[in-house]
Amino acid sequence: MDNEKIEVRTDEIIEYLKDKKYQDAKKLVLENNAVDIAEIIEEIIDEISIEKAVVMYRMLPKDISVEVFSYLPVEDQVNIINVITDKEVGHIIEELSFDDMIDVLEELPANIVDKILEKTPKGERKLINTFLNYPENSAGSLMTIDYISLRKDMTVSEALSHIKSVGMDSETVYTCYVKDNERKLRGIVSLRTLVVSEKEELILNVMREDMIYVNVYDDQEDVSELFKKYGFLAMPVVDKEGRLVGIITIDDILDVIDEEVTEDFERMAGVIDSSDQEYLDISVWKHVKNRMPWLFLLMCSYMITGGIIQNFENVLSNVIALVTYMPMLMGTGGNSGSQSATLVIRGMALDEIELSDAFRVLWKEIRISTIIGISLSALNFARIYWFDGQSALIAMTVSVSMLVIVIAAKSIGSMLPMIAKRVGIDPALVASPMISSLTDMVSVVTYFLLATAILNL
């Protein structure tokens, strides 16, 4: 179903709920798949109330309700759990896949988690506590225990029978993991390999021992890089003894990539303390708190730029025309620096550029900026001299300034992210706002020094 039809249907469902026509609303809701129902529940929460959303949620068949719950944003999951009964919460937790259950438990208040764990079997409770204690943003916090494990001494026929018996409860059946008696990871074997192999062949002979795996304490961003590099659908996770403790699947990594990209965009825009909440769900004061410090810092940097301009008041008073071209030079410098910074940060994020490539990057940017600078300078000289009617010296001052500023800005823009990474700062944090401030200072100083020299002021 396309988005427009879903939106129309959602509006109808909301009207039915407002009019207390619950059976009509239920009939319309059940015509959708679980993902779309989750979106409808979200809209009900936003447009009406959490109470009406819970009424709608309770009308769903039990098997559908749990699947819908797994697709809801975490904040909506918590809101629903805070309203429904302990018995209903227990059913949801029991039916959720293990990794989804851990994600929900991590967001719940401690008293509710304690209630749930009290009703959980001892062995499972210990496992849940272990997962909850893994550091946030680590591989351990992402993984699931719902994977298929095989023994080396199994035959292909036995392995296929095992997959049939446990496959429905596993995150994936396409890759199986071979463990020894000490639970250490010894190899992997794909379902494709099993299907095309002889039934009496031992797993030992068809498994692959050259595997890529991660440790439970590896950072989730590093894990996502491995997924992108190798194109995996799932990856095994081991502890420090090499024992297989879980797997991470591609759906969890897509969420991580989304989080990391969002975080980088926010940092590049000068927003600190990024939140998982949606824009409209964040309070005005939280937005102010996130944005104010960086804007204050940038404002202070522009005060320095203002001080530089003040020191060259005599230059401006002698040649008023110079003021006209300041915004163009500062803007071009900021844009040039941001262009280079964006490309370098992207290259670093994709492992296309290493810190050892700094001089190669700088030399390339100098050549690029020289060609761009000469082109822009020539255009400006013609415009200022022929169309603005200014003297050749003023046109020369602006044009030479343009060339120097573009080269300086692109050099700063390409090197600053690499310097930041070298000293342990996120390169995204020094992107557009900071680079624009630095290039503005460079632009002003360059412009006035060249004006003083060329015009003999």
Secondary structure, 3 states (H helix, E strand, C coil): CCHHHHHHHHHHHHHHHHCCCHHHHHHHHCCCCHHHHHHHHHHHHHHCCHHHHHHHHHCCCHHHHHHHHHHCCHHHHHHHHHHCCHHHHHHHHHHCCHHHHHHHHHHCCHHHHHHHHHCCCHHHHHHHHHHHCCCCCEHHHHCECCCCEEECCCEHHHHHHHHHHHHHHCCCCCEEEEECCCCEEEEEEEHHHHHHCCCCCEHHHHCECCCCCEECCCEHHHHHHHHHHHCCCEEEEECCCCEEEEEEEHHHHHHHHHHHHHHHHHHHCCCCCCCCCCHHHCCHHHHHHHHHHHHHHHHHHHHHHHHHHHHCHHHHHHCCHHHHCHHHHHHHHHHHHHHHHHHHHHHHHCCCCCHHHHHHHHHHHHHHHHHHHHHHHHHHHHHHHHHCCCCHHHHHHHHHHHHHHHHHHHHHHHHHHHHHHHCCCCHHHHCHHHHHHHHHHHHHHHHHHHHHHHHCC
